[in-house]
């Protein structure tokens, strides 16, 4: 960030693509110290969380449907 080394030189030294280093720098400039919580970028972590929550919502929807069907079945007169 201080400009002491070129992006190309630093990315070569770190063994990563210069585009990755530029993206990391941009994310750090945008969000500061909160740029890399856990082990990845906020965008990746957020996307993973959204996918996980959508799967849970689908699972709960299926469970509710089973329970509705069971309640309807049990409320019928089976004499």
C-alpha positions as YAML, in Angstrom:
chain: A
units: angstrom
residues:
- id: 1
  name: UNK
  ca: [0.00, 0.00, 0.00]
- id: 2
  name: UNK
  ca: [2.92, 2.34, 0.63]
- id: 3
  name: UNK
  ca: [4.28, 1.91, -2.89]
- id: 4
  name: UNK
  ca: [7.72, 0.69, -1.86]
- id: 5
  name: UNK
  ca: [7.42, -2.27, -4.21]
- id: 6
  name: UNK
  ca: [5.52, -2.81, -7.44]
- id: 7
  name: UNK
  ca: [2.47, -5.06, -7.46]
- id: 8
  name: UNK
  ca: [4.16, -7.31, -9.98]
- id: 9
  name: UNK
  ca: [7.31, -7.58, -7.85]
- id: 10
  name: UNK
  ca: [5.42, -8.26, -4.63]
- id: 11
  name: UNK
  ca: [3.06, -10.78, -6.23]
- id: 12
  name: UNK
  ca: [6.07, -12.61, -7.67]
- id: 13
  name: UNK
  ca: [7.77, -12.65, -4.28]
- id: 14
  name: UNK
  ca: [4.61, -13.98, -2.62]
- id: 15
  name: UNK
  ca: [3.92, -16.48, -5.40]
- id: 16
  name: UNK
  ca: [0.43, -15.18, -6.18]
- id: 17
  name: UNK
  ca: [-1.16, -13.54, -9.21]
- id: 18
  name: UNK
  ca: [-0.88, -9.78, -9.39]
- id: 19
  name: UNK
  ca: [-4.66, -9.59, -9.99]
- id: 20
  name: UNK
  ca: [-5.21, -11.37, -6.65]
- id: 21
  name: UNK
  ca: [-2.94, -8.91, -4.86]
- id: 22
  name: UNK
  ca: [-4.75, -5.97, -6.47]
- id: 23
  name: UNK
  ca: [-8.14, -7.39, -5.40]
- id: 24
  name: UNK
  ca: [-6.88, -7.85, -1.83]
- id: 25
  name: UNK
  ca: [-5.59, -4.29, -1.77]
- id: 26
  name: UNK
  ca: [-8.91, -2.96, -3.10]
- id: 27
  name: UNK
  ca: [-10.89, -4.93, -0.48]
- id: 28
  name: UNK
  ca: [-8.59, -3.64, 2.25]
- id: 29
  name: UNK
  ca: [-9.03, -0.06, 1.04]
- id: 30
  name: UNK
  ca: [-12.82, -0.47, 0.99]
- id: 31
  name: UNK
  ca: [-13.31, -2.21, 4.35]
- id: 32
  name: UNK
  ca: [-10.12, -1.65, 6.34]
- id: 33
  name: UNK
  ca: [-9.18, -4.15, 9.04]
- id: 34
  name: UNK
  ca: [-12.50, -5.98, 8.59]
- id: 35
  name: UNK
  ca: [-11.56, -6.96, 5.04]
- id: 36
  name: UNK
  ca: [-10.51, -10.52, 5.79]
- id: 37
  name: UNK
  ca: [-12.42, -12.07, 8.69]
- id: 38
  name: UNK
  ca: [-11.81, -15.75, 9.20]
- id: 39
  name: UNK
  ca: [-10.01, -17.28, 6.28]
- id: 40
  name: UNK
  ca: [-11.41, -15.44, 3.30]
- id: 41
  name: UNK
  ca: [-12.90, -12.28, 1.92]
- id: 42
  name: UNK
  ca: [-16.22, -10.94, 3.23]
- id: 43
  name: UNK
  ca: [-17.86, -11.53, -0.15]
- id: 44
  name: UNK
  ca: [-16.95, -15.21, -0.22]
- id: 45
  name: UNK
  ca: [-17.95, -15.74, 3.42]
- id: 46
  name: UNK
  ca: [-21.23, -13.90, 2.85]
- id: 47
  name: UNK
  ca: [-22.04, -15.93, -0.27]
- id: 48
  name: UNK
  ca: [-21.28, -19.18, 1.55]
- id: 49
  name: UNK
  ca: [-23.55, -18.13, 4.42]
- id: 50
  name: UNK
  ca: [-26.38, -17.26, 2.05]
- id: 51
  name: UNK
  ca: [-26.14, -20.63, 0.29]
- id: 52
  name: UNK
  ca: [-26.11, -22.44, 3.64]
- id: 53
  name: UNK
  ca: [-29.16, -20.51, 4.86]
- id: 54
  name: UNK
  ca: [-31.08, -21.14, 1.62]
- id: 55
  name: UNK
  ca: [-30.47, -24.87, 1.97]
- id: 56
  name: UNK
  ca: [-31.71, -24.73, 5.56]
- id: 57
  name: UNK
  ca: [-34.86, -22.85, 4.50]
- id: 58
  name: UNK
  ca: [-35.56, -25.52, 1.86]
- id: 59
  name: UNK
  ca: [-35.02, -28.30, 4.40]
- id: 60
  name: UNK
  ca: [-37.37, -26.65, 6.90]
- id: 61
  name: UNK
  ca: [-39.96, -26.12, 4.17]
- id: 62
  name: UNK
  ca: [-39.89, -29.85, 3.35]
- id: 63
  name: UNK
  ca: [-40.21, -30.73, 7.04]
- id: 64
  name: UNK
  ca: [-43.20, -28.39, 7.40]
- id: 65
  name: UNK
  ca: [-44.88, -29.98, 4.39]
- id: 66
  name: UNK
  ca: [-44.44, -33.46, 5.89]
- id: 67
  name: UNK
  ca: [-45.90, -32.27, 9.19]
- id: 68
  name: UNK
  ca: [-48.87, -30.62, 7.42]
- id: 69
  name: UNK
  ca: [-49.58, -33.84, 5.54]
- id: 70
  name: UNK
  ca: [-49.30, -35.89, 8.73]
- id: 71
  name: UNK
  ca: [-51.65, -33.56, 10.59]
- id: 72
  name: UNK
  ca: [-54.20, -33.75, 7.75]
- id: 73
  name: UNK
  ca: [-53.92, -37.54, 7.72]
- id: 74
  name: UNK
  ca: [-54.35, -37.83, 11.48]
- id: 75
  name: UNK
  ca: [-57.33, -35.45, 11.52]
- id: 76
  name: UNK
  ca: [-59.25, -37.59, 9.00]
- id: 77
  name: UNK
  ca: [-61.85, -40.00, 10.34]
- id: 78
  name: UNK
  ca: [-60.46, -43.47, 9.62]
- id: 79
  name: UNK
  ca: [-63.35, -45.46, 11.02]
...
